[in-house]
Amino acid sequence: MIFPQDMPTDHLDLMLTIPDRPIDALQEELQKRYGLTAHRETRNENAMILKVTQPNAPGINISKGGNQTWMGGNHEDTLKNMPFDNLTGSIESQLQIPIINQTELYGLYDIHINFQPHPGESDQDAYKRTLTEQLGLELVPTNLPIEMLVVDKVNQ
């Protein structure tokens, strides 16, 4: 998603109880209240391709079931009984760049990553390094067309 620079920072609570077109009602409320509209657009963007370099790495295990949970904390993420794409979303959040999942990992997984920066290493670099060391994953830089949701602010 791409947001305008003057994106509102307050929160919106909206309960939609209408049976028809609830997404349309949400869009209408966002436009009325904040002057926001959105459209899809394909843009060439810097991204990272996520690949498996070490199958059977210690940090990724096929789930044995149970409740789905995600816990994140200081330099640590633990996902239990979750689709692999949930990790992809965490990587995007951590690195602030689109991630293209080419791992071919499907199903539910238990995943644990704990990263600590070495002296002089940024959190992002430590995270990338740890993806390889603990999860057997590699991030390959690329630039390719990606469909993005572009949020526009219109004058009210």
N, C-alpha and C positions, 0 to 999 in steps of 0.2 A: 504494500500500500504506500502511496505517496500522499502526504498531507501538506496543506498550505502552511506557510510560515506562521501565520496568525491564527492557527488552529485553537479553538476554545479549549481551556483546560479544566472547566468544571464538569460535573457528572450529570447524567440524565437518567432519571428513573421513569420508565414508561411501561405500563402494563397494558398489553394488547389482548383484549378478550374478544375481538371481532373474528368471526369465522372466515371471512373472505379477505384475501390480500393483506395479511398482516405486515409483510415486508414493505408494501407500498405505503401503508400507514406510518411505519417507522421512517421511511424516506421523507414523507411529507412533513412529519414532525421535526426532523433534523433540518429541513430546509426552512420551515417556518421559524423555528426557535434560533437557529444559528446561521442560517443562510448557506448551508452546506448542500452541495450536490455531488454526485460521483458518476464516473463513467469508466469503462474498461478501455485500456489502451495497451498496445504491444509496443514495448520500447527495448532497445538494446541496453542491457544492464550488465555491470560487473556482477559476477556470481561465483559460487564455488560448487564444484561437482563433488559429491560425497561418494567414495568408493571403499570397498573392503580390500585391505591389503594383507590382512592376517585372519583367515577364517579361524573360528574357535578361540578368539581372544578371550581373556579371562573376564572382562567387564560386561560381556553380552551373553546372556543365557536364555534359552527358550524357557518361557514361563511355565511354572508348575501349577498355575492357577491362583485363585484367591482374589481379593479385592484389588481393583485398579487404584494405584496410588502414585502420586508424583510428589517428591519432596526435594526442595532445593534450598541450599543454604550457602554459607560462606565457602566458595570454591568447591561446591559439591552438588551433584544431582543424583537422585535415586528414583528410578521408574520401576514399578512393579506391575506385571501383567498388563503391559501397555503396548499398543502398536508402535512399530519402529519409527513411524513418521512423527510421533510425539517427541522423540529425541531430535529429529530433524528440526522441529519447531524450536526446541531449546537451543540448538546450535545457531539458528538464525537470530534468536534473541540475544545470545551472548556475543556474536560476531557482527551483528547489525549488517548482514548481507544476505541476499537470497541464497538458499541451499537447494541444489538439484540432487535428489536422492537417486543414486544409481547403484545402491547396495544390493538390490534384489532380496532384501530381508523382509519377509512378509510374516504375518502372524503376530503373536503376543510375546513380549520379551521382558526379562528382568535385567535392568541396565544400571550400572553404578560407575560414576566417574568422580574422582577426587583430584583436583589440580591445584598445584602450588607453584607460583612463579619462582624461577631461579633468580639470583641477584641480577638486576638489570633487565629482566624479562617482563614484558607487559602481561596483564591478565589474559588478553586475547591470544598472545603467542603461547603462553603456558597452556591455555585451553586447547589450541590446535595441536601442540606437542602431545598432550595427554590423550587426545582422541586417538592418536596413533599408538602410543605406548600401552594404554589400558584397554582400548576398544578395537584396535586393529583397523582403524579407519583412516582414510587419507582425504584431504581437501585439495582439489585441483582448481586453480583460478581459471576462469573463463569469462567470456563476454558473449551473450547471446540474447535473442529476442525472448522476452518474458512478458506474459500478460499481467499487467498491474491494475489495481484499482486506484484511480486517481481521484482524490477528494478535492473539490473546488469550493472556494468561498465566493459567493455571489453577493453583490450589493443588495441590501434590503431597503 
